[in-house]
Amino acid sequence: MRYWEAVEASVTAADAIAECKRHSVDVVMRENDRAIIEVETGEVVADADEHGEYAGSDILSFLGY
């Protein structure tokens, strides 16, 4: 996927977690609100939308892109 496609994409929790792990960032989905959080710091990587998906732009921004 190209950068601009990824920015505009909506991704599942599994896809968001896999992308973070590819960049050596350990994340989990918090059960109470389905937010993806970094394990080490507790920082929120991305919040789920009303469909339970995550904005690709949130993931990329957290990863520094």
C-alpha positions as a Python dict, from the first residue, in 0.01 Angstrom:
ca = {
    (1, 'M'): (0, 0, 0),
    (2, 'R'): (128, 345, -85),
    (3, 'Y'): (164, 614, 179),
    (4, 'W'): (-142, 820, 76),
    (5, 'E'): (-355, 507, 51),
    (6, 'A'): (-244, 408, 402),
    (7, 'V'): (-320, 756, 537),
    (8, 'E'): (-676, 736, 405),
    (9, 'A'): (-734, 371, 498),
    (10, 'S'): (-942, 231, 780),
    (11, 'V'): (-784, -80, 929),
    (12, 'T'): (-884, -354, 1171),
    (13, 'A'): (-731, -396, 1515),
    (14, 'A'): (-532, -694, 1388),
    (15, 'D'): (-390, -489, 1100),
    (16, 'A'): (-305, -195, 1327),
    (17, 'I'): (-132, -421, 1577),
    (18, 'A'): (59, -603, 1302),
    (19, 'E'): (182, -275, 1152),
    (20, 'C'): (307, -154, 1489),
    (21, 'K'): (482, -485, 1554),
    (22, 'R'): (654, -458, 1211),
    (23, 'H'): (806, -138, 1348),
    (24, 'S'): (904, -307, 1679),
    (25, 'V'): (635, -126, 1877),
    (26, 'D'): (456, -352, 2127),
    (27, 'V'): (85, -264, 2133),
    (28, 'V'): (-239, -419, 2254),
    (29, 'M'): (-607, -340, 2223),
    (30, 'R'): (-755, -207, 2546),
    (31, 'E'): (-1080, -398, 2602),
    (32, 'N'): (-1294, -128, 2764),
    (33, 'D'): (-1279, 118, 2473),
    (34, 'R'): (-1100, -81, 2199),
    (35, 'A'): (-816, 176, 2181),
    (36, 'I'): (-480, 51, 2056),
    (37, 'I'): (-219, 138, 2318),
    (38, 'E'): (159, 108, 2341),
    (39, 'V'): (243, -143, 2614),
    (40, 'E'): (556, 30, 2744),
    (41, 'T'): (412, 380, 2789),
    (42, 'G'): (35, 333, 2786),
    (43, 'E'): (12, 597, 2514),
    (44, 'V'): (-292, 570, 2286),
    (45, 'V'): (-187, 487, 1931),
    (46, 'A'): (-538, 500, 1783),
    (47, 'D'): (-900, 505, 1893),
    (48, 'A'): (-1161, 284, 1728),
    (49, 'D'): (-1426, 452, 1516),
    (50, 'E'): (-1797, 368, 1531),
    (51, 'H'): (-1730, 60, 1315),
    (52, 'G'): (-1450, -71, 1537),
    (53, 'E'): (-1179, 25, 1287),
    (54, 'Y'): (-878, 255, 1315),
    (55, 'A'): (-758, 543, 1098),
    (56, 'G'): (-445, 456, 906),
    (57, 'S'): (-334, 817, 957),
    (58, 'D'): (-337, 765, 1337),
    (59, 'I'): (-116, 458, 1309),
    (60, 'L'): (128, 626, 1069),
    (61, 'S'): (143, 940, 1281),
    (62, 'F'): (226, 740, 1593),
    (63, 'L'): (499, 558, 1402),
    (64, 'G'): (649, 890, 1295),
    (65, 'Y'): (547, 905, 930),
}
